Amino acid sequence: MDRESRQILDVFNATSDGTPEELKACINHGCPWDKPIPARLCRPFGQPFSPTIPINLAAQYQRHDNLAVLVTKALETGRVDLLESPDLKGRSPAYLAVQKGHPLCLGVMAKAGANLHRAIPHVWCKTVDGHLENPLFDPDATLYPIHHALNQTVLSFTTRTCLSCVKNQAETDLKVCTQCKMAYFCGTKCQKEKWSEHKRVCKKIRQGSDLITFHNDMPKQMIVDKDGFLPFNFIMMKLLTLTMI
């Protein structure tokens, strides 16, 4: 194994199993922190080549501490493109944070300025020849309370709508949650109605976001994703139309 390949593996191992200090030491020694495992190392084990880099791996392993180290490095070096780094299935780190029900990792990615439009599959789906591709729905609030709360929070954050009544900023004066800085509410009544759900993730999102100090405030999301993803309301109308045919 050549020196670079060994160093890449060292970073991957430090990301999944090491402490933040060990990961920082590995990076400071010149180990590549922004590269996937070389394809030639995957083939002998019968594994397909994966574009997964350490940032994505940290989200997969729910290592919010090491995710913060890698995300900060990406921001400091101007590599904001790495915040959207996909795994073999095209899932971004923010997507994995929500899929795995990990509010700390979501807080890290949100504060870093990742595109959270890609974080919840039931909200944004690409179209293939005019047809919806694998439309998914919000996890059940009873069976998956954390996943549901994360989905709802990201939906409120990306669309700037009230977490409870879904009114947008053109319809009412929205206030952002003072703790997580992601969920919007139009008033005390709506906040109280949703607090039993939102409190499951609110504090931990804040704890994750506090690990990122590159930005002073939580970056706002674009209302429309520039890469052709469609908003949730449009998808729902499409689905309703299809079921009525």
C-alpha positions as CSV (number, residue, x, y, z in Angstrom):
1,M,0.0,0.0,0.0
2,D,1.4,3.4,-1.0
3,R,1.8,6.2,1.6
4,E,-1.2,8.3,0.5
5,S,-3.5,5.3,0.6
6,R,-2.3,4.5,4.1
7,Q,-2.8,8.1,5.2
8,I,-6.4,8.2,3.7
9,L,-7.2,5.0,5.7
10,D,-5.7,6.6,8.8
11,V,-8.1,9.5,8.5
12,F,-11.1,7.2,7.9
13,N,-10.2,5.2,11.0
14,A,-9.7,8.4,13.1
15,T,-13.1,9.7,11.9
16,S,-15.0,6.6,12.8
17,D,-13.2,5.5,15.9
18,G,-10.9,8.2,17.1
19,T,-11.3,11.3,19.3
20,P,-11.4,14.8,17.8
21,E,-7.9,15.4,19.0
22,E,-6.7,12.2,17.2
23,L,-8.4,13.3,14.0
24,K,-6.9,16.8,14.2
25,A,-3.5,15.3,14.7
26,C,-4.0,13.1,11.7
27,I,-5.0,16.0,9.5
28,N,-2.1,18.2,10.9
29,H,0.3,15.5,9.9
30,G,-0.7,16.0,6.3
31,C,-3.2,13.1,5.9
32,P,-5.7,13.8,3.1
33,W,-9.0,14.5,4.8
34,D,-11.0,15.3,1.6
35,K,-10.5,12.2,-0.4
36,P,-12.4,8.8,-0.7
37,I,-10.8,5.5,-0.2
38,P,-9.0,4.6,-3.5
39,A,-10.9,2.3,-5.7
40,R,-7.9,-0.1,-5.9
41,L,-8.2,-0.7,-2.2
42,C,-12.0,-1.6,-2.5
43,R,-11.6,-4.1,-5.4
44,P,-9.7,-6.8,-3.5
45,F,-12.5,-7.0,-0.9
46,G,-15.2,-7.1,-3.6
47,Q,-16.5,-3.7,-2.6
48,P,-17.6,-1.1,-5.2
49,F,-15.8,2.2,-5.3
50,S,-17.6,4.7,-3.1
51,P,-17.2,8.5,-3.3
52,T,-17.7,8.7,0.5
53,I,-15.2,11.0,2.1
54,P,-14.5,11.4,5.9
55,I,-17.2,14.2,6.3
56,N,-19.8,11.8,5.0
57,L,-18.5,8.9,7.1
58,A,-18.7,11.0,10.3
59,A,-22.4,11.6,9.6
60,Q,-22.9,7.9,8.9
61,Y,-21.2,6.9,12.2
62,Q,-23.1,9.7,14.0
63,R,-19.8,11.2,15.2
64,H,-20.9,14.8,15.6
65,D,-17.7,15.7,17.3
66,N,-15.5,14.6,14.4
67,L,-18.0,15.9,11.9
68,A,-17.5,19.3,13.4
69,V,-13.7,19.0,13.0
70,L,-14.0,18.1,9.3
71,V,-16.7,20.6,8.5
72,T,-14.6,23.4,10.2
73,K,-11.6,22.3,8.1
74,A,-13.8,22.5,4.9
75,L,-15.0,26.0,5.8
76,E,-11.5,27.3,6.7
77,T,-10.1,26.1,3.4
78,G,-12.9,27.3,1.3
79,R,-14.1,23.8,0.4
80,V,-17.8,24.4,1.1
81,D,-18.6,21.9,-1.8
82,L,-17.6,19.1,0.6
83,L,-20.6,19.9,2.8
84,E,-22.7,18.1,0.1
85,S,-20.3,15.2,-0.4
86,P,-22.4,12.1,-1.3
87,D,-22.0,8.5,-0.3
88,L,-22.4,5.6,-2.7
89,K,-26.2,6.2,-2.8
90,G,-25.9,9.9,-3.3
91,R,-26.9,10.9,0.3
92,S,-25.4,14.0,1.7
93,P,-24.1,14.3,5.4
94,A,-27.2,16.4,6.3
95,Y,-29.5,13.8,4.8
96,L,-27.8,11.1,6.8
97,A,-28.1,13.1,10.0
98,V,-31.9,13.2,9.6
99,Q,-32.2,9.7,8.3
100,K,-30.3,8.3,11.4
101,G,-32.2,10.6,13.8
102,H,-29.2,12.5,15.0
103,P,-29.9,16.1,15.9
104,L,-26.3,16.9,17.0
105,C,-25.0,16.1,13.5
106,L,-27.9,18.1,11.9
107,G,-26.9,21.0,14.1
108,V,-23.4,20.8,12.9
109,M,-24.4,20.7,9.2
110,A,-27.0,23.5,9.6
111,K,-24.6,25.9,11.3
112,A,-22.0,25.1,8.6
113,G,-24.5,26.3,5.9
114,A,-25.1,22.9,4.3
115,N,-28.0,22.7,1.8
116,L,-30.7,21.3,4.0
117,H,-33.1,21.1,1.1
118,R,-31.4,17.7,0.5
119,A,-31.7,16.6,4.1
120,I,-35.2,15.1,4.1
121,P,-36.2,12.9,1.2
122,H,-40.0,13.4,1.7
123,V,-39.6,17.1,1.1
124,W,-37.4,17.2,-2.0
125,C,-37.4,14.7,-4.8
126,K,-36.0,14.9,-8.3
127,T,-38.1,14.2,-11.3
128,V,-37.2,11.7,-14.0
129,D,-38.9,12.4,-17.3
130,G,-41.7,14.3,-15.5
131,H,-42.4,11.5,-13.0
132,L,-41.5,11.5,-9.3
133,E,-38.6,9.4,-8.3
134,N,-39.0,7.4,-5.1
135,P,-41.2,9.9,-3.2
136,L,-41.0,9.2,0.5
137,F,-43.1,10.4,3.4
138,D,-42.6,11.8,6.9
139,P,-41.7,9.1,9.5
140,D,-44.6,8.3,11.8
141,A,-44.5,10.5,14.9
142,T,-45.3,7.6,17.2
143,L,-42.9,5.0,15.8
144,Y,-40.1,7.4,15.0
145,P,-40.5,10.5,17.1
146,I,-36.9,11.8,16.7
147,H,-36.9,11.4,13.0
148,H,-40.3,13.0,12.7
149,A,-39.2,16.0,14.8
150,L,-36.1,16.5,12.8
151,N,-38.0,16.3,9.5
152,Q,-40.5,18.9,10.7
153,T,-37.8,21.2,12.0
154,V,-35.9,21.1,8.7
155,L,-39.1,21.6,6.7
156,S,-39.9,24.7,8.8
157,F,-36.3,25.9,8.4
158,T,-35.9,25.5,4.7
159,T,-39.4,26.8,3.7
160,R,-39.6,29.4,6.5
161,T,-43.0,28.3,7.6
162,C,-44.5,27.9,11.1
163,L,-43.7,24.5,12.5
164,S,-47.3,24.1,13.6
165,C,-49.8,25.9,11.3
166,V,-47.4,26.0,8.3
167,K,-48.1,29.7,7.6
168,N,-45.3,31.4,5.6
169,Q,-43.5,34.7,6.2
170,A,-45.9,36.4,3.8
171,E,-48.9,35.4,5.8
172,T,-47.7,36.1,9.3
173,D,-44.8,37.5,11.4
174,L,-42.6,34.4,12.0
175,K,-40.2,34.1,14.9
176,V,-37.3,31.6,15.0
177,C,-36.8,29.3,18.0
178,T,-34.4,31.1,20.3
179,Q,-32.6,27.9,21.1
180,C,-32.1,25.8,17.9
181,K,-32.4,28.8,15.5
182,M,-34.1,26.5,13.0
183,A,-37.8,26.1,13.8
184,Y,-40.1,29.0,13.0
185,F,-43.3,29.8,14.9
186,C,-46.0,32.4,14.3
187,G,-46.8,32.8,17.9
188,T,-46.9,31.4,21.4
189,K,-49.9,29.3,20.7
190,C,-48.3,27.4,17.8
191,Q,-45.1,27.0,19.8
192,K,-46.9,25.4,22.7
193,E,-48.8,23.1,20.4
194,K,-45.6,21.7,18.9
195,W,-43.2,21.9,21.9
196,S,-43.8,18.3,23.0
197,E,-42.4,17.1,19.7
198,H,-39.8,19.8,19.0
199,K,-38.2,19.6,22.5
200,R,-37.0,16.1,21.5
201,V,-34.4,17.6,19.2
202,C,-34.2,21.4,19.9
203,K,-31.5,21.4,22.6
204,K,-29.3,18.8,20.8
205,I,-29.5,20.7,17.5
206,R,-28.2,23.8,19.4
207,Q,-25.4,21.7,21.0
208,G,-24.3,20.5,17.6
209,S,-24.5,24.0,16.1
210,D,-22.4,25.4,18.9
211,L,-19.5,23.2,17.7
212,I,-19.2,25.4,14.6
213,T,-17.8,28.8,15.3
214,F,-16.9,29.7,11.7
215,H,-20.3,31.5,11.4
216,N,-21.6,33.6,14.2
217,D,-25.3,33.0,13.3
218,M,-27.2,30.2,11.7
219,P,-27.0,30.7,7.9
220,K,-30.4,31.0,6.2
221,Q,-31.5,28.6,3.5
222,M,-32.5,29.5,0.0
223,I,-36.2,29.1,-0.4
224,V,-35.7,27.3,-3.8
225,D,-33.0,24.7,-4.3
226,K,-30.9,25.7,-7.4
227,D,-30.3,22.1,-8.6
228,G,-33.8,21.3,-9.6
229,F,-35.3,19.8,-6.4
230,L,-39.0,20.3,-6.0
231,P,-40.8,21.7,-3.0
232,F,-42.9,19.5,-0.7
233,N,-46.2,21.2,-1.5
234,F,-45.7,20.6,-5.2
235,I,-44.9,17.0,-4.7
236,M,-48.0,16.4,-2.5
237,M,-50.2,18.0,-5.2
238,K,-48.7,15.8,-7.8
239,L,-49.3,12.7,-5.7
240,L,-52.8,13.7,-4.9
241,T,-53.4,14.2,-8.6
242,L,-52.0,10.8,-9.5
243,T,-54.2,9.0,-6.9
244,M,-57.3,10.7,-8.3
245,I,-56.7,9.5,-11.8
